């Protein structure tokens, strides 16, 4: 087997393993069904990264590491989830804490929202 086919095969295998690990996560549209959760009563919100089909993986990873202080593994996982699922929760906190992060990420041309 030549190097290109081996590399592609390994890449597909890694993506499949990653998908299997995270496929049981709660879908984005199901989060709204937890109206009575304790987190909402203390004012916790979620910063969500949305896929924009513009930025490269490296752009997203660099921005998450710089703005959200993610390590390289966290940033890569968030970028991959966003690419394949269309969105990913990248940070939790109060609305005021997340507003500053949202502004910084938006300045780096990333599409983010606070839920």
Helices and strands as residue ranges (DSSP letters): H 3-22, G 28-33, H 38-41, E 45-50, H 57-67, H 72-85, E 87-93, H 95-107, E 111-114
